[in-house]
């Protein structure tokens, strides 16, 4: 079991270092932008509605997931 986990970890690190296809590069950059905007909304002043802070958290999460998935996408 531990051997499979180490192999998977090695494969993910190896894939992250390979070139990313152009479409996924632009999608990754959009995800990074979304995560940054979400962080800005989460750090907004307390005078704004709580819903804006919640949206900021969701935007940060979605942007980070999109960026991570696009980074490990490679051309075969």
PDB file with one MODEL, atoms N, CA, C and O in Angstrom:
MODEL        1
ATOM      1  N   UNK A   1       0.823  -1.198   0.000  1.00  0.00           N
ATOM      2  CA  UNK A   1       0.000   0.000   0.000  1.00  0.00           C
ATOM      3  C   UNK A   1       0.864   1.258   0.000  1.00  0.00           C
ATOM      4  O   UNK A   1       0.603   2.201  -0.746  1.00  0.00           O
ATOM      5  N   UNK A   2       1.889   1.262   0.838  1.00  0.00           N
ATOM      6  CA  UNK A   2       2.771   2.422   0.917  1.00  0.00           C
ATOM      7  C   UNK A   2       3.536   2.616  -0.388  1.00  0.00           C
ATOM      8  O   UNK A   2       3.816   3.745  -0.791  1.00  0.00           O
ATOM      9  N   UNK A   3       3.871   1.505  -1.045  1.00  0.00           N
ATOM     10  CA  UNK A   3       4.587   1.585  -2.319  1.00  0.00           C
ATOM     11  C   UNK A   3       3.726   2.261  -3.387  1.00  0.00           C
ATOM     12  O   UNK A   3       4.229   3.070  -4.167  1.00  0.00           O
ATOM     13  N   UNK A   4       2.430   1.934  -3.425  1.00  0.00           N
ATOM     14  CA  UNK A   4       1.529   2.546  -4.404  1.00  0.00           C
ATOM     15  C   UNK A   4       1.357   4.042  -4.143  1.00  0.00           C
ATOM     16  O   UNK A   4       1.286   4.837  -5.080  1.00  0.00           O
ATOM     17  N   UNK A   5       1.289   4.421  -2.865  1.00  0.00           N
ATOM     18  CA  UNK A   5       1.136   5.832  -2.523  1.00  0.00           C
ATOM     19  C   UNK A   5       2.367   6.609  -2.942  1.00  0.00           C
ATOM     20  O   UNK A   5       2.249   7.707  -3.485  1.00  0.00           O
ATOM     21  N   UNK A   6       3.562   6.052  -2.696  1.00  0.00           N
ATOM     22  CA  UNK A   6       4.797   6.724  -3.104  1.00  0.00           C
ATOM     23  C   UNK A   6       4.895   6.830  -4.622  1.00  0.00           C
ATOM     24  O   UNK A   6       5.366   7.843  -5.140  1.00  0.00           O
ATOM     25  N   UNK A   7       4.456   5.801  -5.337  1.00  0.00           N
ATOM     26  CA  UNK A   7       4.472   5.831  -6.801  1.00  0.00           C
ATOM     27  C   UNK A   7       3.520   6.907  -7.327  1.00  0.00           C
ATOM     28  O   UNK A   7       3.857   7.635  -8.261  1.00  0.00           O
ATOM     29  N   UNK A   8       2.341   7.005  -6.734  1.00  0.00           N
ATOM     30  CA  UNK A   8       1.379   8.025  -7.141  1.00  0.00           C
ATOM     31  C   UNK A   8       1.923   9.420  -6.874  1.00  0.00           C
ATOM     32  O   UNK A   8       1.791  10.312  -7.712  1.00  0.00           O
ATOM     33  N   UNK A   9       2.530   9.612  -5.717  1.00  0.00           N
ATOM     34  CA  UNK A   9       3.121  10.905  -5.374  1.00  0.00           C
ATOM     35  C   UNK A   9       4.221  11.273  -6.373  1.00  0.00           C
ATOM     36  O   UNK A   9       4.300  12.419  -6.814  1.00  0.00           O
ATOM     37  N   UNK A  10       5.064  10.311  -6.729  1.00  0.00           N
ATOM     38  CA  UNK A  10       6.132  10.552  -7.692  1.00  0.00           C
ATOM     39  C   UNK A  10       5.552  10.919  -9.053  1.00  0.00           C
ATOM     40  O   UNK A  10       6.060  11.823  -9.717  1.00  0.00           O
ATOM     41  N   UNK A  11       4.497  10.229  -9.473  1.00  0.00           N
ATOM     42  CA  UNK A  11       3.889  10.500 -10.777  1.00  0.00           C
ATOM     43  C   UNK A  11       3.274  11.905 -10.821  1.00  0.00           C
ATOM     44  O   UNK A  11       3.390  12.596 -11.834  1.00  0.00           O
ATOM     45  N   UNK A  12       2.629  12.329  -9.744  1.00  0.00           N
ATOM     46  CA  UNK A  12       2.021  13.662  -9.710  1.00  0.00           C
ATOM     47  C   UNK A  12       3.094  14.737  -9.798  1.00  0.00           C
ATOM     48  O   UNK A  12       2.939  15.711 -10.535  1.00  0.00           O
ATOM     49  N   UNK A  13       4.184  14.568  -9.050  1.00  0.00           N
ATOM     50  CA  UNK A  13       5.278  15.550  -9.094  1.00  0.00           C
ATOM     51  C   UNK A  13       5.913  15.575 -10.473  1.00  0.00           C
ATOM     52  O   UNK A  13       6.262  16.642 -10.977  1.00  0.00           O
ATOM     53  N   UNK A  14       6.064  14.415 -11.084  1.00  0.00           N
ATOM     54  CA  UNK A  14       6.646  14.343 -12.429  1.00  0.00           C
ATOM     55  C   UNK A  14       5.746  15.024 -13.454  1.00  0.00           C
ATOM     56  O   UNK A  14       6.231  15.745 -14.326  1.00  0.00           O
ATOM     57  N   UNK A  15       4.441  14.798 -13.351  1.00  0.00           N
ATOM     58  CA  UNK A  15       3.500  15.413 -14.294  1.00  0.00           C
ATOM     59  C   UNK A  15       3.450  16.925 -14.130  1.00  0.00           C
ATOM     60  O   UNK A  15       3.297  17.649 -15.114  1.00  0.00           O
ATOM     61  N   UNK A  16       3.575  17.405 -12.904  1.00  0.00           N
ATOM     62  CA  UNK A  16       3.524  18.846 -12.656  1.00  0.00           C
ATOM     63  C   UNK A  16       4.714  19.559 -13.281  1.00  0.00           C
ATOM     64  O   UNK A  16       4.628  20.748 -13.587  1.00  0.00           O
ATOM     65  N   UNK A  17       5.819  18.853 -13.476  1.00  0.00           N
ATOM     66  CA  UNK A  17       7.005  19.466 -14.071  1.00  0.00           C
ATOM     67  C   UNK A  17       7.018  19.452 -15.588  1.00  0.00           C
ATOM     68  O   UNK A  17       7.837  20.135 -16.202  1.00  0.00           O
ATOM     69  N   UNK A  18       6.132  18.693 -16.202  1.00  0.00           N
ATOM     70  CA  UNK A  18       6.090  18.620 -17.666  1.00  0.00           C
ATOM     71  C   UNK A  18       5.329  19.818 -18.234  1.00  0.00           C
ATOM     72  O   UNK A  18       4.568  20.468 -17.517  1.00  0.00           O
ATOM     73  N   UNK A  19       5.535  20.114 -19.534  1.00  0.00           N
ATOM     74  CA  UNK A  19       4.822  21.245 -20.157  1.00  0.00           C
ATOM     75  C   UNK A  19       3.303  21.023 -20.178  1.00  0.00           C
ATOM     76  O   UNK A  19       2.819  19.909 -20.383  1.00  0.00           O
ATOM     77  N   UNK A  20       2.579  22.108 -19.960  1.00  0.00           N
ATOM     78  CA  UNK A  20       1.121  22.080 -19.958  1.00  0.00           C
ATOM     79  C   UNK A  20       0.613  22.523 -21.331  1.00  0.00           C
ATOM     80  O   UNK A  20       1.148  23.482 -21.887  1.00  0.00           O
ATOM     81  N   UNK A  21      -0.401  21.858 -21.898  1.00  0.00           N
ATOM     82  CA  UNK A  21      -0.954  22.290 -23.195  1.00  0.00           C
ATOM     83  C   UNK A  21      -1.508  23.719 -23.115  1.00  0.00           C
ATOM     84  O   UNK A  21      -1.917  24.171 -22.045  1.00  0.00           O
ATOM     85  N   UNK A  22      -1.519  24.428 -24.257  1.00  0.00           N
ATOM     86  CA  UNK A  22      -1.923  25.844 -24.261  1.00  0.00           C
ATOM     87  C   UNK A  22      -3.314  26.110 -23.675  1.00  0.00           C
ATOM     88  O   UNK A  22      -3.491  27.076 -22.933  1.00  0.00           O
ATOM     89  N   UNK A  23      -4.293  25.277 -23.994  1.00  0.00           N
ATOM     90  CA  UNK A  23      -5.646  25.497 -23.473  1.00  0.00           C
ATOM     91  C   UNK A  23      -5.651  25.434 -21.951  1.00  0.00           C
ATOM     92  O   UNK A  23      -6.269  26.269 -21.290  1.00  0.00           O
ATOM     93  N   UNK A  24      -4.969  24.454 -21.405  1.00  0.00           N
ATOM     94  CA  UNK A  24      -4.952  24.290 -19.959  1.00  0.00           C
ATOM     95  C   UNK A  24      -4.096  25.340 -19.264  1.00  0.00           C
ATOM     96  O   UNK A  24      -4.307  25.637 -18.088  1.00  0.00           O
ATOM     97  N   UNK A  25      -3.121  25.908 -19.993  1.00  0.00           N
ATOM     98  CA  UNK A  25      -2.356  27.030 -19.421  1.00  0.00           C
ATOM     99  C   UNK A  25      -3.265  28.229 -19.212  1.00  0.00           C
ATOM    100  O   UNK A  25      -3.225  28.868 -18.161  1.00  0.00           O
ATOM    101  N   UNK A  26      -4.089  28.536 -20.215  1.00  0.00           N
ATOM    102  CA  UNK A  26      -4.988  29.685 -20.078  1.00  0.00           C
ATOM    103  C   UNK A  26      -6.049  29.414 -19.011  1.00  0.00           C
ATOM    104  O   UNK A  26      -6.422  30.321 -18.266  1.00  0.00           O
ATOM    105  N   UNK A  27      -6.534  28.183 -18.931  1.00  0.00           N
ATOM    106  CA  UNK A  27      -7.508  27.822 -17.899  1.00  0.00           C
ATOM    107  C   UNK A  27      -6.867  27.879 -16.515  1.00  0.00           C
ATOM    108  O   UNK A  27      -7.506  28.303 -15.552  1.00  0.00           O
ATOM    109  N   UNK A  28      -5.612  27.455 -16.412  1.00  0.00           N
ATOM    110  CA  UNK A  28      -4.887  27.532 -15.136  1.00  0.00           C
ATOM    111  C   UNK A  28      -4.732  28.983 -14.691  1.00  0.00           C
ATOM    112  O   UNK A  28      -4.923  29.306 -13.519  1.00  0.00           O
ATOM    113  N   UNK A  29      -4.384  29.853 -15.637  1.00  0.00           N
ATOM    114  CA  UNK A  29      -4.235  31.270 -15.304  1.00  0.00           C
ATOM    115  C   UNK A  29      -5.566  31.884 -14.866  1.00  0.00           C
ATOM    116  O   UNK A  29      -5.600  32.729 -13.971  1.00  0.00           O
ATOM    117  N   UNK A  30      -6.656  31.459 -15.498  1.00  0.00           N
ATOM    118  CA  UNK A  30      -7.977  31.942 -15.075  1.00  0.00           C
ATOM    119  C   UNK A  30      -8.298  31.455 -13.663  1.00  0.00           C
ATOM    120  O   UNK A  30      -8.893  32.190 -12.875  1.00  0.00           O
ATOM    121  N   UNK A  31      -7.909  30.227 -13.342  1.00  0.00           N
ATOM    122  CA  UNK A  31      -8.120  29.707 -11.996  1.00  0.00           C
ATOM    123  C   UNK A  31      -7.308  30.458 -10.955  1.00  0.00           C
ATOM    124  O   UNK A  31      -7.789  30.715  -9.851  1.00  0.00           O
ATOM    125  N   UNK A  32      -6.079  30.810 -11.305  1.00  0.00           N
ATOM    126  CA  UNK A  32      -5.242  31.587 -10.381  1.00  0.00           C
ATOM    127  C   UNK A  32      -5.869  32.954 -10.149  1.00  0.00           C
ATOM    128  O   UNK A  32      -5.901  33.448  -9.022  1.00  0.00           O
ATOM    129  N   UNK A  33      -6.367  33.561 -11.221  1.00  0.00           N
ATOM    130  CA  UNK A  33      -7.020  34.868 -11.098  1.00  0.00           C
ATOM    131  C   UNK A  33      -8.268  34.763 -10.221  1.00  0.00           C
ATOM    132  O   UNK A  33      -8.516  35.627  -9.380  1.00  0.00           O
ATOM    133  N   UNK A  34      -9.047  33.702 -10.421  1.00  0.00           N
ATOM    134  CA  UNK A  34     -10.257  33.518  -9.618  1.00  0.00           C
ATOM    135  C   UNK A  34      -9.907  33.338  -8.139  1.00  0.00           C
ATOM    136  O   UNK A  34     -10.588  33.878  -7.267  1.00  0.00           O
ATOM    137  N   UNK A  35      -8.850  32.581  -7.863  1.00  0.00           N
ATOM    138  CA  UNK A  35      -8.438  32.374  -6.469  1.00  0.00           C
ATOM    139  C   UNK A  35      -7.976  33.687  -5.843  1.00  0.00           C
ATOM    140  O   UNK A  35      -8.254  33.948  -4.672  1.00  0.00           O
ATOM    141  N   UNK A  36      -7.276  34.511  -6.612  1.00  0.00           N
ATOM    142  CA  UNK A  36      -6.810  35.803  -6.094  1.00  0.00           C
ATOM    143  C   UNK A  36      -7.989  36.739  -5.823  1.00  0.00           C
ATOM    144  O   UNK A  36      -8.023  37.416  -4.795  1.00  0.00           O
ATOM    145  N   UNK A  37      -8.949  36.778  -6.738  1.00  0.00           N
ATOM    146  CA  UNK A  37     -10.130  37.618  -6.514  1.00  0.00           C
ATOM    147  C   UNK A  37     -10.935  37.137  -5.304  1.00  0.00           C
ATOM    148  O   UNK A  37     -11.476  37.945  -4.549  1.00  0.00           O
ATOM    149  N   UNK A  38     -11.008  35.823  -5.129  1.00  0.00           N
ATOM    150  CA  UNK A  38     -11.693  35.288  -3.964  1.00  0.00           C
ATOM    151  C   UNK A  38     -10.999  35.682  -2.665  1.00  0.00           C
ATOM    152  O   UNK A  38     -11.654  35.976  -1.665  1.00  0.00           O
ATOM    153  N   UNK A  39      -9.679  35.686  -2.691  1.00  0.00           N
ATOM    154  CA  UNK A  39      -8.939  36.103  -1.499  1.00  0.00           C
ATOM    155  C   UNK A  39      -9.176  37.577  -1.201  1.00  0.00           C
ATOM    156  O   UNK A  39      -9.262  37.972  -0.038  1.00  0.00           O
ATOM    157  N   UNK A  40      -9.282  38.386  -2.243  1.00  0.00           N
ATOM    158  CA  UNK A  40      -9.574  39.808  -2.052  1.00  0.00           C
ATOM    159  C   UNK A  40     -10.959  39.978  -1.429  1.00  0.00           C
ATOM    160  O   UNK A  40     -11.138  40.800  -0.530  1.00  0.00           O
ATOM    161  N   UNK A  41     -11.930  39.209  -1.900  1.00  0.00           N
ATOM    162  CA  UNK A  41     -13.278  39.298  -1.335  1.00  0.00           C
ATOM    163  C   UNK A  41     -13.320  38.811   0.114  1.00  0.00           C
ATOM    164  O   UNK A  41     -14.056  39.360   0.934  1.00  0.00           O
ATOM    165  N   UNK A  42     -12.534  37.786   0.427  1.00  0.00           N
ATOM    166  CA  UNK A  42     -12.522  37.301   1.811  1.00  0.00           C
ATOM    167  C   UNK A  42     -11.895  38.329   2.745  1.00  0.00           C
ATOM    168  O   UNK A  42     -12.250  38.393   3.922  1.00  0.00           O
ATOM    169  N   UNK A  43     -10.979  39.120   2.240  1.00  0.00           N
ATOM    170  CA  UNK A  43     -10.332  40.134   3.071  1.00  0.00           C
ATOM    171  C   UNK A  43     -11.006  41.482   3.005  1.00  0.00           C
ATOM    172  O   UNK A  43     -10.449  42.474   3.473  1.00  0.00           O
ATOM    173  N   UNK A  44     -12.187  41.540   2.436  1.00  0.00           N
ATOM    174  CA  UNK A  44     -12.916  42.804   2.325  1.00  0.00           C
ATOM    175  C   UNK A  44     -13.307  43.320   3.712  1.00  0.00           C
ATOM    176  O   UNK A  44     -13.389  42.542   4.662  1.00  0.00           O
ATOM    177  N   UNK A  45     -13.544  44.607   3.827  1.00  0.00           N
ATOM    178  CA  UNK A  45     -13.925  45.172   5.131  1.00  0.00           C
ATOM    179  C   UNK A  45     -15.215  44.556   5.667  1.00  0.00           C
ATOM    180  O   UNK A  45     -16.023  44.008   4.917  1.00  0.00           O
ATOM    181  N   UNK A  46     -15.382  44.659   6.959  1.00  0.00           N
ATOM    182  CA  UNK A  46     -16.538  44.052   7.622  1.00  0.00           C
ATOM    183  C   UNK A  46     -17.857  44.745   7.287  1.00  0.00           C
ATOM    184  O   UNK A  46     -18.922  44.198   7.574  1.00  0.00           O
ATOM    185  N   UNK A  47     -17.811  45.915   6.698  1.00  0.00           N
ATOM    186  CA  UNK A  47     -19.038  46.634   6.371  1.00  0.00           C
ATOM    187  C   UNK A  47     -19.824  45.996   5.243  1.00  0.00           C
ATOM    188  O   UNK A  47     -21.007  46.292   5.075  1.00  0.00           O
ATOM    189  N   UNK A  48     -19.195  45.129   4.468  1.00  0.00           N
ATOM    190  CA  UNK A  48     -19.889  44.467   3.363  1.00  0.00           C
ATOM    191  C   UNK A  48     -20.708  43.289   3.874  1.00  0.00           C
ATOM    192  O   UNK A  48     -20.426  42.761   4.950  1.00  0.00           O
ATOM    193  N   UNK A  49     -21.714  42.873   3.118  1.00  0.00           N
ATOM    194  CA  UNK A  49     -22.536  41.734   3.557  1.00  0.00           C
ATOM    195  C   UNK A  49     -21.704  40.450   3.707  1.00  0.00           C
ATOM    196  O   UNK A  49     -20.695  40.261   3.027  1.00  0.00           O
ATOM    197  N   UNK A  50     -22.153  39.581   4.611  1.00  0.00           N
ATOM    198  CA  UNK A  50     -21.449  38.322   4.845  1.00  0.00           C
ATOM    199  C   UNK A  50     -21.437  37.432   3.605  1.00  0.00           C
ATOM    200  O   UNK A  50     -20.521  36.629   3.427  1.00  0.00           O
ATOM    201  N   UNK A  51     -22.438  37.567   2.757  1.00  0.00           N
ATOM    202  CA  UNK A  51     -22.513  36.749   1.557  1.00  0.00           C
ATOM    203  C   UNK A  51     -21.289  36.978   0.665  1.00  0.00           C
ATOM    204  O   UNK A  51     -20.829  36.042   0.011  1.00  0.00           O
ATOM    205  N   UNK A  52     -20.764  38.183   0.627  1.00  0.00           N
ATOM    206  CA  UNK A  52     -19.585  38.476  -0.192  1.00  0.00           C
ATOM    207  C   UNK A  52     -18.377  37.723   0.344  1.00  0.00           C
ATOM    208  O   UNK A  52     -17.566  37.229  -0.439  1.00  0.00           O
ATOM    209  N   UNK A  53     -18.242  37.625   1.656  1.00  0.00           N
ATOM    210  CA  UNK A  53     -17.136  36.880   2.244  1.00  0.00           C
ATOM    211  C   UNK A  53     -17.261  35.389   1.925  1.00  0.00           C
ATOM    212  O   UNK A  53     -16.256  34.727   1.665  1.00  0.00           O
ATOM    213  N   UNK A  54     -18.475  34.863   1.943  1.00  0.00           N
ATOM    214  CA  UNK A  54     -18.691  33.460   1.608  1.00  0.00           C
ATOM    215  C   UNK A  54     -18.366  33.203   0.142  1.00  0.00           C
ATOM    216  O   UNK A  54     -17.728  32.200  -0.178  1.00  0.00           O
ATOM    217  N   UNK A  55     -18.789  34.078  -0.741  1.00  0.00           N
ATOM    218  CA  UNK A  55     -18.476  33.931  -2.159  1.00  0.00           C
ATOM    219  C   UNK A  55     -16.975  33.947  -2.383  1.00  0.00           C
ATOM    220  O   UNK A  55     -16.458  33.200  -3.213  1.00  0.00           O
ATOM    221  N   UNK A  56     -16.277  34.795  -1.645  1.00  0.00           N
ATOM    222  CA  UNK A  56     -14.823  34.849  -1.756  1.00  0.00           C
ATOM    223  C   UNK A  56     -14.178  33.522  -1.398  1.00  0.00           C
ATOM    224  O   UNK A  56     -13.229  33.095  -2.056  1.00  0.00           O
ATOM    225  N   UNK A  57     -14.679  32.873  -0.370  1.00  0.00           N
ATOM    226  CA  UNK A  57     -14.151  31.561   0.012  1.00  0.00           C
ATOM    227  C   UNK A  57     -14.399  30.518  -1.061  1.00  0.00           C
ATOM    228  O   UNK A  57     -13.515  29.724  -1.379  1.00  0.00           O
ATOM    229  N   UNK A  58     -15.593  30.520  -1.615  1.00  0.00           N
ATOM    230  CA  UNK A  58     -15.914  29.567  -2.676  1.00  0.00           C
ATOM    231  C   UNK A  58     -15.078  29.830  -3.926  1.00  0.00           C
ATOM    232  O   UNK A  58     -14.589  28.897  -4.563  1.00  0.00           O
ATOM    233  N   UNK A  59     -14.920  31.098  -4.269  1.00  0.00           N
ATOM    234  CA  UNK A  59     -14.110  31.440  -5.451  1.00  0.00           C
ATOM    235  C   UNK A  59     -12.663  30.999  -5.262  1.00  0.00           C
ATOM    236  O   UNK A  59     -12.044  30.488  -6.195  1.00  0.00           O
ATOM    237  N   UNK A  60     -12.124  31.192  -4.074  1.00  0.00           N
ATOM    238  CA  UNK A  60     -10.748  30.777  -3.806  1.00  0.00           C
ATOM    239  C   UNK A  60     -10.600  29.269  -3.930  1.00  0.00           C
ATOM    240  O   UNK A  60      -9.634  28.784  -4.520  1.00  0.00           O
ATOM    241  N   UNK A  61     -11.542  28.533  -3.384  1.00  0.00           N
ATOM    242  CA  UNK A  61     -11.485  27.075  -3.447  1.00  0.00           C
ATOM    243  C   UNK A  61     -11.570  26.579  -4.890  1.00  0.00           C
ATOM    244  O   UNK A  61     -10.760  25.755  -5.314  1.00  0.00           O
ATOM    245  N   UNK A  62     -12.542  27.077  -5.638  1.00  0.00           N
ATOM    246  CA  UNK A  62     -12.728  26.633  -7.020  1.00  0.00           C
ATOM    247  C   UNK A  62     -11.516  27.012  -7.872  1.00  0.00           C
ATOM    248  O   UNK A  62     -11.050  26.210  -8.680  1.00  0.00           O
ATOM    249  N   UNK A  63     -11.012  28.218  -7.694  1.00  0.00           N
ATOM    250  CA  UNK A  63      -9.848  28.650  -8.462  1.00  0.00           C
ATOM    251  C   UNK A  63      -8.620  27.809  -8.170  1.00  0.00           C
ATOM    252  O   UNK A  63      -7.857  27.485  -9.079  1.00  0.00           O
ATOM    253  N   UNK A  64      -8.424  27.453  -6.911  1.00  0.00           N
ATOM    254  CA  UNK A  64      -7.270  26.627  -6.546  1.00  0.00           C
ATOM    255  C   UNK A  64      -7.390  25.216  -7.129  1.00  0.00           C
ATOM    256  O   UNK A  64      -6.399  24.653  -7.595  1.00  0.00           O
ATOM    257  N   UNK A  65      -8.580  24.653  -7.105  1.00  0.00           N
ATOM    258  CA  UNK A  65      -8.780  23.309  -7.659  1.00  0.00           C
ATOM    259  C   UNK A  65      -8.575  23.314  -9.163  1.00  0.00           C
ATOM    260  O   UNK A  65      -7.914  22.425  -9.699  1.00  0.00           O
ATOM    261  N   UNK A  66      -9.131  24.299  -9.849  1.00  0.00           N
ATOM    262  CA  UNK A  66      -8.958  24.399 -11.304  1.00  0.00           C
ATOM    263  C   UNK A  66      -7.484  24.528 -11.646  1.00  0.00           C
ATOM    264  O   UNK A  66      -6.996  23.855 -12.554  1.00  0.00           O
ATOM    265  N   UNK A  67      -6.777  25.378 -10.933  1.00  0.00           N
ATOM    266  CA  UNK A  67      -5.353  25.589 -11.207  1.00  0.00           C
ATOM    267  C   UNK A  67      -4.546  24.319 -10.985  1.00  0.00           C
ATOM    268  O   UNK A  67      -3.677  23.983 -11.790  1.00  0.00           O
ATOM    269  N   UNK A  68      -4.828  23.619  -9.905  1.00  0.00           N
ATOM    270  CA  UNK A  68      -4.081  22.400  -9.600  1.00  0.00           C
ATOM    271  C   UNK A  68      -4.334  21.316 -10.651  1.00  0.00           C
ATOM    272  O   UNK A  68      -3.399  20.650 -11.095  1.00  0.00           O
ATOM    273  N   UNK A  69      -5.581  21.143 -11.040  1.00  0.00           N
ATOM    274  CA  UNK A  69      -5.896  20.118 -12.041  1.00  0.00           C
ATOM    275  C   UNK A  69      -5.295  20.448 -13.402  1.00  0.00           C
ATOM    276  O   UNK A  69      -4.816  19.556 -14.102  1.00  0.00           O
ATOM    277  N   UNK A  70      -5.317  21.711 -13.778  1.00  0.00           N
ATOM    278  CA  UNK A  70      -4.764  22.096 -15.068  1.00  0.00           C
ATOM    279  C   UNK A  70      -3.245  21.990 -15.082  1.00  0.00           C
ATOM    280  O   UNK A  70      -2.659  21.743 -16.136  1.00  0.00           O
ATOM    281  N   UNK A  71      -2.599  22.169 -13.946  1.00  0.00           N
ATOM    282  CA  UNK A  71      -1.142  22.100 -13.899  1.00  0.00           C
ATOM    283  C   UNK A  71      -0.642  20.670 -14.147  1.00  0.00           C
ATOM    284  O   UNK A  71       0.422  20.491 -14.741  1.00  0.00           O
ATOM    285  N   UNK A  72      -1.379  19.666 -13.711  1.00  0.00           N
ATOM    286  CA  UNK A  72      -0.924  18.282 -13.885  1.00  0.00           C
ATOM    287  C   UNK A  72      -1.441  17.658 -15.178  1.00  0.00           C
ATOM    288  O   UNK A  72      -1.256  16.460 -15.395  1.00  0.00           O
ATOM    289  N   UNK A  73      -2.088  18.444 -16.041  1.00  0.00           N
ATOM    290  CA  UNK A  73      -2.534  17.940 -17.342  1.00  0.00           C
ATOM    291  C   UNK A  73      -1.373  18.033 -18.333  1.00  0.00           C
ATOM    292  O   UNK A  73      -0.772  19.095 -18.500  1.00  0.00           O
ATOM    293  N   UNK A  74      -1.067  16.916 -18.985  1.00  0.00           N
ATOM    294  CA  UNK A  74       0.041  16.876 -19.947  1.00  0.00           C
ATOM    295  C   UNK A  74      -0.436  16.276 -21.252  1.00  0.00           C
ATOM    296  O   UNK A  74      -1.447  15.575 -21.300  1.00  0.00           O
ATOM    297  N   UNK A  75       0.308  16.560 -22.309  1.00  0.00           N
ATOM    298  CA  UNK A  75       0.026  15.925 -23.607  1.00  0.00           C
ATOM    299  C   UNK A  75       0.736  14.587 -23.654  1.00  0.00           C
ATOM    300  O   UNK A  75       1.888  14.477 -23.234  1.00  0.00           O
ATOM    301  N   UNK A  76       0.074  13.591 -24.152  1.00  0.00           N
ATOM    302  CA  UNK A  76       0.695  12.260 -24.280  1.00  0.00           C
ATOM    303  C   UNK A  76       1.284  12.109 -25.638  1.00  0.00           C
ATOM    304  O   UNK A  76       1.854  11.064 -25.951  1.00  0.00           O
TER     305      UNK A  76
ENDMDL
END
